[in-house]
């Protein structure tokens, strides 16, 4: 496996999440299924660094889901 692999095509496949899974996920992330995602959470995506030697690093915008990003970054 190479970290230098060039991705030439994006794939956005998947299936909708059922309500129970969505509720449990929101509870795990926000502490309550009634809480709303902040603007910082909504504006964050999975974007990798453009710095040559740090291409594997996920870029975090201001605020937002640092715990989620750290977990994904650890997996990467």
Backbone as CSV, one residue per row, in Angstrom:
resi,resn,N_x,N_y,N_z,CA_x,CA_y,CA_z,C_x,C_y,C_z
1,UNK,0.836,-1.176,0.000,0.000,0.000,0.000,0.884,1.243,0.000
2,UNK,0.552,2.181,-0.830,1.354,3.387,-0.953,0.536,4.614,-0.556
3,UNK,1.141,5.479,0.251,0.474,6.728,0.603,0.522,7.722,-0.544
4,UNK,1.319,7.414,-1.551,1.460,8.305,-2.697,0.465,7.989,-3.805
5,UNK,-0.458,7.077,-3.550,-1.437,6.703,-4.561,-2.245,7.933,-4.981
6,UNK,-2.373,8.120,-6.261,-3.126,9.248,-6.788,-4.569,8.803,-7.007
7,UNK,-5.485,9.556,-6.457,-6.896,9.252,-6.645,-7.375,10.035,-7.855
8,UNK,-7.769,9.305,-8.882,-8.170,9.960,-10.121,-9.683,10.077,-10.246
9,UNK,-10.398,9.372,-9.401,-11.845,9.381,-9.521,-12.464,9.379,-8.131
10,UNK,-13.441,10.235,-7.927,-14.131,10.248,-6.643,-15.336,9.330,-6.730
11,UNK,-15.598,8.656,-5.658,-16.748,7.768,-5.600,-17.606,8.148,-4.405
12,UNK,-18.824,8.463,-4.652,-19.747,8.829,-3.582,-20.868,7.791,-3.540
13,UNK,-20.541,6.607,-3.083,-21.544,5.563,-3.016,-21.907,5.297,-1.567
14,UNK,-23.018,4.719,-1.364,-23.463,4.391,-0.019,-24.962,4.252,-0.002
15,UNK,-25.496,4.228,1.180,-26.939,4.125,1.318,-27.379,5.024,2.474
16,UNK,-28.627,5.440,2.445,-29.118,6.305,3.517,-29.037,5.605,4.872
17,UNK,-28.845,6.390,5.905,-28.771,5.878,7.266,-30.188,5.786,7.835
18,UNK,-30.478,4.690,8.534,-31.802,4.579,9.146,-31.884,5.505,10.368
19,UNK,-33.090,5.813,10.798,-33.320,6.781,11.871,-32.675,6.352,13.187
20,UNK,-32.737,5.078,13.510,-32.144,4.605,14.769,-30.635,4.837,14.785
21,UNK,-29.958,4.491,13.696,-28.513,4.687,13.609,-28.172,6.166,13.681
22,UNK,-28.927,6.999,12.980,-28.684,8.449,12.993,-28.856,9.018,14.398
23,UNK,-29.879,8.578,15.105,-30.130,9.054,16.469,-29.007,8.634,17.406
24,UNK,-28.565,7.371,17.307,-27.480,6.880,18.158,-26.158,7.586,17.852
25,UNK,-25.905,7.857,16.583,-24.689,8.563,16.193,-24.700,9.992,16.732
26,UNK,-25.817,10.664,16.595,-25.941,12.030,17.107,-25.787,12.057,18.626
27,UNK,-26.324,11.068,19.312,-26.182,10.963,20.763,-24.717,10.780,21.148
28,UNK,-24.005,9.928,20.414,-22.585,9.682,20.703,-21.730,10.920,20.437
29,UNK,-22.039,11.654,19.383,-21.231,12.812,19.000,-21.560,14.076,19.783
30,UNK,-22.834,14.286,20.079,-23.266,15.556,20.672,-23.801,15.435,22.092
31,UNK,-23.897,14.224,22.615,-24.390,14.041,23.974,-25.898,13.952,24.082
32,UNK,-26.599,14.311,23.029,-28.058,14.246,23.004,-28.512,14.237,21.552
33,UNK,-29.535,13.460,21.275,-30.064,13.451,19.909,-30.841,14.729,19.615
34,UNK,-31.107,15.529,20.652,-31.837,16.787,20.472,-30.922,17.961,20.141
35,UNK,-29.624,17.837,20.437,-28.674,18.912,20.129,-28.461,19.018,18.625
36,UNK,-28.085,20.200,18.172,-27.852,20.437,16.744,-26.360,20.561,16.460
37,UNK,-25.975,20.223,15.248,-24.592,20.401,14.818,-24.333,21.891,14.618
38,UNK,-23.192,22.369,15.100,-22.839,23.784,14.954,-22.413,24.074,13.516
39,UNK,-22.297,25.355,13.211,-21.846,25.777,11.884,-20.463,25.202,11.590
40,UNK,-19.579,25.183,12.616,-18.228,24.645,12.428,-18.274,23.174,12.033
41,UNK,-19.161,22.413,12.650,-19.302,20.994,12.299,-19.796,20.864,10.860
42,UNK,-20.789,21.661,10.505,-21.391,21.569,9.170,-20.417,21.979,8.073
43,UNK,-19.469,22.863,8.379,-18.513,23.335,7.375,-17.262,22.474,7.267
44,UNK,-17.089,21.511,8.162,-15.895,20.663,8.165,-16.098,19.468,7.235
45,UNK,-15.065,19.132,6.498,-15.075,17.932,5.669,-13.798,17.165,5.904
46,UNK,-13.590,16.118,5.142,-12.342,15.359,5.216,-11.448,15.829,4.076
47,UNK,-10.581,16.788,4.386,-9.685,17.384,3.400,-8.261,17.131,3.859
48,UNK,-7.451,16.584,2.968,-6.071,16.289,3.321,-5.164,17.461,2.975
49,UNK,-4.085,17.582,3.723,-3.124,18.670,3.575,-2.510,18.684,2.180
50,UNK,-2.265,19.871,1.676,-1.591,20.022,0.387,-0.085,20.149,0.561
51,UNK,0.394,20.180,1.812,1.828,20.219,2.093,2.439,18.889,1.683
52,UNK,3.478,18.922,0.861,4.055,17.723,0.257,4.327,16.604,1.259
53,UNK,5.024,16.893,2.322,5.405,15.855,3.279,4.298,15.507,4.276
54,UNK,3.186,16.202,4.214,2.093,15.963,5.157,0.778,15.644,4.451
55,UNK,0.864,15.042,3.290,-0.324,14.753,2.498,-1.314,13.820,3.160
56,UNK,-0.884,13.122,4.185,-1.756,12.201,4.922,-2.487,12.908,6.062
57,UNK,-2.173,14.164,6.307,-2.745,14.889,7.443,-4.077,15.533,7.109
58,UNK,-5.067,15.291,7.940,-6.379,15.904,7.750,-6.325,17.344,8.255
59,UNK,-6.852,18.249,7.460,-6.880,19.672,7.811,-8.159,19.952,8.591
60,UNK,-8.000,20.575,9.757,-9.160,20.959,10.557,-9.374,22.451,10.442
61,UNK,-10.605,22.822,10.126,-10.965,24.229,10.111,-11.216,24.676,11.545
62,UNK,-11.550,25.931,11.722,-11.781,26.499,13.061,-12.899,25.748,13.794
63,UNK,-12.602,25.350,15.033,-13.608,24.674,15.857,-14.050,23.362,15.242
64,UNK,-15.168,22.899,15.668,-15.738,21.721,15.056,-15.346,20.397,15.672
65,UNK,-15.409,19.360,14.869,-15.312,17.988,15.361,-13.890,17.466,15.517
66,UNK,-13.088,18.074,16.379,-11.689,17.653,16.504,-11.562,16.202,16.958
67,UNK,-12.449,15.737,17.829,-12.386,14.350,18.288,-12.648,13.360,17.171
68,UNK,-13.620,13.665,16.331,-13.928,12.794,15.195,-12.762,12.795,14.218
69,UNK,-12.230,13.977,13.915,-11.094,14.070,12.992,-9.874,13.346,13.543
70,UNK,-9.620,13.460,14.841,-8.472,12.781,15.448,-8.616,11.270,15.343
71,UNK,-9.819,10.768,15.518,-10.059,9.328,15.400,-9.822,8.838,13.978
72,UNK,-10.321,9.587,13.010,-10.114,9.218,11.605,-8.640,9.348,11.247
73,UNK,-7.988,10.415,11.719,-6.562,10.618,11.443,-5.741,9.467,12.002
74,UNK,-6.076,8.968,13.185,-5.355,7.841,13.779,-5.494,6.594,12.914
75,UNK,-6.651,6.417,12.305,-6.878,5.271,11.428,-6.051,5.389,10.156
76,UNK,-5.969,6.611,9.612,-5.204,6.858,8.389,-3.736,6.638,8.672
